[in-house]
Amino acid sequence: MASLEKYRACIQHLLTERARKGGDQWVEAQTIFDTAHDHYQLLYNGWHNTKRIFGPALHLDIKEGKIWIQWNGTEDDIAAELVALGVPKDDIVLGFHTPRMRQYTEYAVS
């Protein structure tokens, strides 16, 4: 298991890069880093014509030394990107899958 600081840095890097690329003049991509409780989000906030745009695109937590991908509303394979940054697969939990289904992934169950 790598250090907590390394995992925080990996998550913040991923979300910051997506925020930099995302959004437009009407929709802002925002990062939320709660390092005290290890909750991290990328959300979109703004307007598209008369439609309100607000909600999370990504939500990751660090729990018991593992990165939990709680929500991935993108088409990107965030788990694979974390692995490319040096996070072992057994330290990544796909929290958006039911606990029963996680055993069939190549990542940690919990």
C-alpha positions in Angstrom: 0.0 0.0 0.0 1.4 3.4 -1.0 1.3 6.5 1.1 -1.9 8.4 1.7 -0.2 11.5 0.3 0.6 9.8 -3.0 -3.0 8.7 -3.4 -4.3 12.2 -2.6 -1.8 13.6 -5.2 -2.9 11.1 -7.9 -6.6 11.8 -7.4 -6.1 15.6 -7.3 -4.0 15.4 -10.5 -6.7 13.4 -12.4 -9.5 15.7 -11.3 -7.5 18.9 -12.0 -6.6 17.8 -15.5 -10.2 17.0 -16.3 -11.4 20.3 -14.9 -8.8 22.1 -17.0 -10.1 20.4 -20.1 -13.8 20.4 -19.2 -16.5 23.1 -19.1 -17.0 26.1 -21.3 -17.9 29.7 -21.1 -21.3 28.8 -19.6 -20.5 25.7 -17.6 -17.7 25.7 -15.0 -15.8 22.5 -14.1 -15.1 22.6 -10.4 -12.9 20.4 -8.2 -13.7 19.8 -4.6 -10.9 18.4 -2.5 -11.8 17.5 1.1 -8.4 16.2 2.3 -9.6 16.1 6.0 -12.1 13.4 5.1 -10.6 12.2 1.8 -13.6 13.0 -0.5 -12.8 14.3 -4.0 -15.2 15.4 -6.7 -15.3 17.0 -10.1 -18.6 18.6 -10.8 -20.1 20.8 -13.5 -22.0 24.0 -12.6 -23.7 26.4 -15.0 -26.3 26.8 -17.7 -26.9 25.4 -21.2 -29.4 27.8 -22.8 -32.3 27.6 -20.2 -31.3 24.2 -18.8 -29.5 24.1 -15.4 -26.3 22.0 -15.4 -25.2 20.9 -12.0 -23.8 17.6 -10.8 -20.8 15.4 -10.2 -18.9 13.9 -13.1 -16.5 12.0 -10.8 -16.4 11.2 -7.1 -13.5 9.4 -5.4 -12.8 8.6 -1.7 -9.9 7.2 0.1 -11.1 4.7 2.7 -8.9 2.4 4.8 -5.9 3.0 2.5 -7.7 2.3 -0.8 -9.1 4.6 -3.5 -12.8 4.1 -4.0 -14.3 5.2 -7.3 -17.8 6.0 -6.1 -19.1 7.6 -9.3 -17.7 7.9 -12.8 -20.0 9.8 -15.0 -17.4 10.1 -17.8 -16.4 7.7 -20.6 -12.9 7.5 -19.2 -11.4 4.5 -17.5 -10.4 6.3 -14.3 -9.2 3.1 -12.6 -6.8 2.4 -15.5 -5.5 6.0 -15.3 -4.9 5.5 -11.6 -3.0 2.3 -12.3 -0.9 4.3 -14.9 -0.1 6.7 -12.1 1.3 3.8 -10.0 -1.7 2.8 -7.9 -1.9 -1.0 -7.6 -5.1 -2.6 -8.7 -5.6 -4.1 -5.3 -5.8 -0.6 -3.8 -8.6 0.5 -6.1 -12.3 -0.3 -5.4 -15.0 0.2 -8.0 -17.5 1.5 -5.5 -20.1 2.0 -8.1 -20.4 -1.7 -8.6 -22.4 -3.7 -6.0 -20.2 -5.5 -3.5 -21.3 -8.9 -5.0 -20.2 -7.8 -8.5 -16.8 -6.5 -7.5 -15.3 -10.0 -7.2 -15.6 -10.3 -11.0 -13.4 -7.2 -11.6 -9.7 -7.0 -11.6 -9.7 -4.6 -8.8 -10.2 -4.8 -5.0 -13.5 -6.0 -3.5 -13.4 -3.6 -0.6 
